[in-house]
Amino acid sequence: MPAGAAMLKRYCLRILLLGLASTQIPGPLRLLAQQARSEGNRKMVVEIRPVYPPLARKMRISGIVRLRITVSPAGYPIDTLQLGGSPVLVKAATQAVSGAKWEAMPAESKEIIQIKFDANHK
């Protein structure tokens, strides 16, 4: 498969997954992560608020998830690498980051995202 076709296939899959994720009915605001922070060179133009996983809330799992996101020149996430955090929280953080958008730039960049989950926050 040519490189362009593979990239188009990944892009279409992300759009499909984003559509599926956005069809879920959001829970109460208290079930959202309390803080998301970007430590990169680009300004985030579409903020992210991951849903706190019910299992993590039930088990009272708190912590920070750190992700390194490869961002396309257009500002969309291309790839996500887990740098740290509870595996129970990482999936929710990764799903949320797939819907984020950064300002456009001439080249792709690597952005670090920290998402804080606090089981004690109401």
Contacts in CASP RR format, 6 or more apart in sequence:
PFRMAT RR
TARGET T0000
AUTHOR 0000-0000-0000
METHOD contacts of the structure
MODEL  1
MPAGAAMLKRYCLRILLLGLASTQIPGPLRLLAQQARSEGNRKMVVEIRP
VYPPLARKMRISGIVRLRITVSPAGYPIDTLQLGGSPVLVKAATQAVSGA
KWEAMPAESKEIIQIKFDANHK
1 9 0 8 1.000
10 78 0 8 1.000
14 76 0 8 1.000
14 77 0 8 1.000
14 98 0 8 1.000
17 98 0 8 1.000
18 98 0 8 1.000
18 99 0 8 1.000
21 95 0 8 1.000
21 98 0 8 1.000
21 99 0 8 1.000
26 51 0 8 1.000
27 51 0 8 1.000
30 121 0 8 1.000
30 122 0 8 1.000
31 51 0 8 1.000
31 52 0 8 1.000
31 54 0 8 1.000
31 57 0 8 1.000
32 49 0 8 1.000
32 50 0 8 1.000
32 51 0 8 1.000
32 52 0 8 1.000
33 49 0 8 1.000
33 50 0 8 1.000
33 51 0 8 1.000
33 52 0 8 1.000
33 92 0 8 1.000
33 93 0 8 1.000
33 96 0 8 1.000
33 115 0 8 1.000
33 116 0 8 1.000
33 117 0 8 1.000
34 116 0 8 1.000
34 117 0 8 1.000
34 118 0 8 1.000
34 121 0 8 1.000
35 115 0 8 1.000
35 116 0 8 1.000
35 118 0 8 1.000
36 47 0 8 1.000
36 48 0 8 1.000
36 49 0 8 1.000
36 50 0 8 1.000
36 96 0 8 1.000
36 113 0 8 1.000
36 114 0 8 1.000
36 115 0 8 1.000
36 116 0 8 1.000
37 113 0 8 1.000
37 114 0 8 1.000
37 115 0 8 1.000
37 116 0 8 1.000
38 44 0 8 1.000
38 102 0 8 1.000
38 111 0 8 1.000
38 112 0 8 1.000
38 113 0 8 1.000
39 111 0 8 1.000
39 112 0 8 1.000
39 113 0 8 1.000
39 114 0 8 1.000
40 109 0 8 1.000
40 110 0 8 1.000
40 111 0 8 1.000
40 112 0 8 1.000
41 105 0 8 1.000
41 109 0 8 1.000
41 111 0 8 1.000
42 71 0 8 1.000
42 75 0 8 1.000
42 102 0 8 1.000
42 103 0 8 1.000
42 105 0 8 1.000
42 109 0 8 1.000
42 111 0 8 1.000
43 102 0 8 1.000
43 103 0 8 1.000
44 100 0 8 1.000
44 101 0 8 1.000
44 102 0 8 1.000
45 101 0 8 1.000
45 102 0 8 1.000
45 103 0 8 1.000
46 99 0 8 1.000
46 100 0 8 1.000
46 101 0 8 1.000
47 100 0 8 1.000
48 96 0 8 1.000
48 97 0 8 1.000
48 99 0 8 1.000
48 100 0 8 1.000
48 113 0 8 1.000
48 115 0 8 1.000
49 96 0 8 1.000
50 92 0 8 1.000
50 93 0 8 1.000
50 95 0 8 1.000
50 96 0 8 1.000
50 115 0 8 1.000
50 117 0 8 1.000
51 92 0 8 1.000
51 96 0 8 1.000
52 92 0 8 1.000
52 117 0 8 1.000
53 88 0 8 1.000
53 89 0 8 1.000
53 91 0 8 1.000
53 92 0 8 1.000
55 61 0 8 1.000
55 88 0 8 1.000
56 86 0 8 1.000
56 88 0 8 1.000
56 89 0 8 1.000
56 92 0 8 1.000
56 117 0 8 1.000
56 119 0 8 1.000
57 119 0 8 1.000
59 88 0 8 1.000
60 119 0 8 1.000
60 120 0 8 1.000
61 86 0 8 1.000
61 88 0 8 1.000
61 89 0 8 1.000
61 117 0 8 1.000
61 119 0 8 1.000
62 117 0 8 1.000
62 118 0 8 1.000
62 119 0 8 1.000
62 120 0 8 1.000
63 85 0 8 1.000
63 86 0 8 1.000
63 89 0 8 1.000
63 116 0 8 1.000
63 117 0 8 1.000
63 118 0 8 1.000
64 84 0 8 1.000
64 85 0 8 1.000
64 114 0 8 1.000
64 115 0 8 1.000
64 116 0 8 1.000
64 117 0 8 1.000
65 82 0 8 1.000
65 84 0 8 1.000
65 85 0 8 1.000
65 86 0 8 1.000
65 89 0 8 1.000
65 90 0 8 1.000
65 93 0 8 1.000
65 114 0 8 1.000
65 115 0 8 1.000
65 117 0 8 1.000
66 82 0 8 1.000
66 83 0 8 1.000
66 84 0 8 1.000
66 85 0 8 1.000
66 112 0 8 1.000
66 113 0 8 1.000
66 114 0 8 1.000
67 80 0 8 1.000
67 81 0 8 1.000
67 82 0 8 1.000
67 83 0 8 1.000
67 90 0 8 1.000
67 93 0 8 1.000
67 94 0 8 1.000
67 97 0 8 1.000
67 112 0 8 1.000
67 113 0 8 1.000
67 115 0 8 1.000
68 80 0 8 1.000
68 81 0 8 1.000
68 83 0 8 1.000
68 110 0 8 1.000
68 111 0 8 1.000
68 112 0 8 1.000
68 113 0 8 1.000
69 77 0 8 1.000
69 78 0 8 1.000
69 79 0 8 1.000
69 80 0 8 1.000
69 81 0 8 1.000
69 97 0 8 1.000
69 100 0 8 1.000
69 110 0 8 1.000
69 111 0 8 1.000
69 112 0 8 1.000
69 113 0 8 1.000
70 77 0 8 1.000
70 78 0 8 1.000
70 79 0 8 1.000
70 80 0 8 1.000
70 81 0 8 1.000
70 108 0 8 1.000
70 109 0 8 1.000
70 110 0 8 1.000
71 77 0 8 1.000
71 78 0 8 1.000
71 102 0 8 1.000
71 108 0 8 1.000
71 109 0 8 1.000
71 110 0 8 1.000
71 111 0 8 1.000
72 78 0 8 1.000
72 108 0 8 1.000
73 104 0 8 1.000
73 105 0 8 1.000
73 106 0 8 1.000
73 107 0 8 1.000
73 108 0 8 1.000
74 104 0 8 1.000
75 101 0 8 1.000
75 102 0 8 1.000
75 103 0 8 1.000
75 104 0 8 1.000
75 105 0 8 1.000
76 101 0 8 1.000
76 102 0 8 1.000
77 97 0 8 1.000
77 98 0 8 1.000
77 99 0 8 1.000
77 100 0 8 1.000
78 108 0 8 1.000
80 94 0 8 1.000
80 97 0 8 1.000
80 98 0 8 1.000
82 90 0 8 1.000
82 94 0 8 1.000
83 112 0 8 1.000
84 90 0 8 1.000
86 117 0 8 1.000
89 115 0 8 1.000
89 117 0 8 1.000
92 117 0 8 1.000
93 113 0 8 1.000
93 115 0 8 1.000
96 115 0 8 1.000
97 113 0 8 1.000
100 113 0 8 1.000
102 109 0 8 1.000
102 111 0 8 1.000
END
